[in-house]
Amino acid sequence: DIQRLKIIFKLRGYPNVVIDTVVQRTRDAIDITFKIAEGEPVRLLNLDIVGLDSVANAWQIRQDLPIAPGDVASSYKLEDARDTVEARLHNRGYPTASVAYAERGHVATENARFEVHTGRYSRFGSISVAADSGVDTALVASLMATRPGNEYRENDILRSQRNLYTSELYRTVAIDTAITGAVVAIAVRVTPSLGHRVKASAGYGTDD
């Protein structure tokens, strides 16, 4: 447990943490108290994000990240920041964007560097709908938040799926993407919801 706690604190930016225990034995139990002295934290001095030169208004990708210079150099927050940068790119026209962050073991670092590989800027292409006979495919397409020619945004795909489910017309919804060059085609497959039936009957009986 002591070693696990040390790893957690080091990942949170406290590499000089000191942990001790006090063990008190009673007749039928052992009480254990962990005494933790965090020590001085390592603070992040620089956060370099390289590879955004081709991205329009790249400052929007960099702003309001979970960690900034001056904060405690937490590996957890740096991973959150990496995920945030990647998600923002996925919603700015870069479906294959990835962000690499080399974590240096369990040692906090004053300097962090994210290497961005944006991939190709893309837009939505055609929308194809596959469904059982009798399903209005035009209605399915109209409920989609994606539109051919619009900038690729991952959130639009998630919103499309939510729109289709909340219509309560479809039991299952699957949305697949296929990237060809700078175009992301959308394939939708829906299964209609089960219909509702109301059955009425009348009669009488005797009770002896």
C-alpha positions in Angstrom: 0.0 0.0 0.0 2.8 2.4 0.8 4.4 1.8 -2.6 1.0 2.3 -4.4 0.5 5.6 -2.5 3.9 6.8 -3.4 3.3 6.2 -7.1 -0.1 8.0 -6.9 1.5 11.1 -5.3 4.5 11.1 -7.7 2.1 11.0 -10.6 0.2 13.9 -9.1 3.4 16.0 -9.0 4.8 15.2 -5.5 8.0 13.2 -6.1 9.4 13.8 -2.6 6.4 12.4 -0.8 7.3 10.6 2.5 4.8 8.0 3.8 5.0 6.2 7.1 2.6 4.1 9.1 1.6 3.8 12.7 0.4 0.3 13.7 -1.7 -0.1 16.8 -2.5 -3.6 17.9 -5.6 -4.4 20.0 -6.8 -7.7 21.3 -8.6 -8.7 18.1 -7.6 -6.2 15.5 -4.8 -4.0 14.0 -5.4 -0.3 13.4 -3.1 1.2 10.7 -2.7 4.9 10.2 -0.9 6.3 7.1 1.1 9.5 7.8 1.8 11.4 4.6 4.1 14.3 4.1 3.6 15.5 0.5 6.8 17.6 0.3 7.2 20.4 -2.2 5.5 19.8 -5.5 7.1 20.0 -9.0 5.4 22.7 -11.0 5.0 22.8 -14.7 7.1 25.4 -16.3 6.4 24.8 -20.0 3.7 23.0 -22.0 4.7 22.8 -25.6 2.1 21.7 -28.2 3.8 21.2 -31.6 2.1 20.3 -34.9 -0.8 22.7 -35.0 0.7 25.0 -37.6 -1.8 23.9 -40.3 -4.8 24.3 -37.9 -6.9 27.5 -38.3 -7.2 29.4 -35.0 -4.9 27.0 -33.3 -5.0 29.2 -30.1 -8.5 27.8 -29.5 -7.1 24.3 -29.3 -4.6 25.5 -26.7 -6.8 27.6 -24.4 -8.4 26.5 -21.1 -6.7 23.1 -20.9 -6.9 21.2 -17.6 -3.3 22.1 -16.8 -1.2 25.2 -17.4 2.3 26.5 -16.6 2.5 27.2 -12.9 0.2 24.3 -11.9 1.5 21.3 -10.1 3.0 18.9 -12.7 0.3 16.2 -12.4 0.6 13.4 -14.9 -3.1 12.8 -14.6 -3.9 16.4 -15.6 -1.4 16.2 -18.5 -3.2 13.1 -19.8 -6.5 15.0 -19.5 -5.0 17.9 -21.4 -3.8 15.5 -24.1 -7.3 14.0 -24.4 -8.8 17.5 -24.6 -6.5 18.6 -27.5 -7.3 15.4 -29.4 -11.0 15.7 -28.9 -11.0 19.3 -30.0 -9.2 18.4 -33.2 -11.8 15.6 -33.8 -14.4 18.4 -33.7 -12.5 20.8 -36.0 -12.3 18.7 -39.1 -9.5 16.2 -38.2 -11.0 12.7 -37.8 -7.7 10.9 -37.6 -5.9 13.4 -35.3 -3.7 11.9 -32.5 -1.7 13.5 -29.8 1.5 11.8 -28.4 2.7 12.6 -24.9 5.8 10.8 -23.6 5.3 10.2 -19.9 8.6 9.8 -18.0 7.8 6.9 -15.7 6.7 8.0 -12.2 8.8 11.2 -12.1 7.1 14.6 -12.4 8.6 16.8 -15.1 8.8 20.6 -15.3 8.6 20.5 -19.1 5.9 18.7 -21.1 5.6 18.3 -24.8 2.6 17.2 -26.9 3.3 16.1 -30.5 0.2 16.5 -32.6 -0.4 14.6 -35.8 -3.5 16.2 -37.3 -4.0 14.0 -40.4 -5.9 15.4 -43.3 -8.6 18.1 -42.9 -11.9 16.5 -43.8 -15.5 17.2 -44.5 -18.6 15.1 -44.3 -19.6 13.3 -47.6 -22.6 11.3 -48.5 -25.1 9.8 -46.1 -26.4 6.3 -46.9 -29.2 4.7 -44.9 -29.8 1.0 -44.6 -33.0 -0.2 -43.0 -35.8 -2.7 -43.2 -38.5 -2.2 -45.8 -41.1 0.3 -44.8 -38.7 2.5 -43.0 -38.7 6.1 -44.2 -35.0 6.5 -45.1 -35.5 10.2 -45.9 -36.7 10.8 -42.4 -33.6 9.0 -41.0 -31.4 11.3 -43.1 -33.3 14.4 -41.9 -32.7 13.5 -38.3 -28.9 13.4 -38.9 -26.9 16.3 -37.5 -24.2 15.8 -40.2 -24.6 17.4 -43.6 -22.6 16.7 -46.8 -19.9 19.4 -47.2 -19.9 20.4 -43.5 -16.7 20.3 -41.6 -16.1 16.9 -39.9 -17.1 17.0 -36.2 -17.3 13.9 -34.0 -19.9 15.5 -31.9 -22.2 15.8 -34.9 -22.1 12.0 -35.2 -22.9 11.5 -31.6 -25.7 14.1 -31.8 -27.1 12.3 -34.9 -27.3 9.0 -33.0 -29.0 10.8 -30.1 -31.5 12.4 -32.4 -32.4 9.0 -33.9 -32.8 7.4 -30.5 -34.8 10.2 -28.9 -37.3 10.0 -31.8 -38.3 6.6 -30.4 -38.8 5.3 -33.9 -35.8 3.1 -33.9 -34.7 0.3 -31.6 -31.1 0.2 -32.7 -28.9 2.8 -34.4 -25.4 2.2 -35.9 -23.4 4.9 -37.5 -20.2 4.0 -39.4 -17.7 6.3 -41.1 -15.5 5.6 -44.1 -12.7 8.1 -44.9 -11.6 8.6 -48.5 -9.1 11.3 -49.0 -10.6 14.4 -47.4 -14.2 13.1 -47.3 -15.9 11.2 -44.5 -18.9 9.2 -45.8 -21.6 8.2 -43.3 -23.4 4.9 -43.3 -26.5 4.6 -41.0 -28.2 1.4 -40.1 -31.4 1.5 -38.1 -33.9 -1.1 -36.8 -37.4 0.2 -36.3 -39.0 0.0 -32.9 -41.6 -2.5 -32.2 -45.2 -1.3 -32.8 -47.7 -0.9 -30.0 -51.0 -2.9 -30.1 -54.1 -2.4 -28.1 -56.5 -5.3 -27.8 -60.0 -5.1 -26.3 -62.4 -7.9 -25.5 -65.8 -8.2 -23.7 -67.7 -11.0 -22.0 -69.5 -12.2 -18.9 -69.4 -15.0 -16.5 -71.4 -16.4 -13.6 -70.2 -16.9 -10.0 -72.0 -19.8 -8.3 
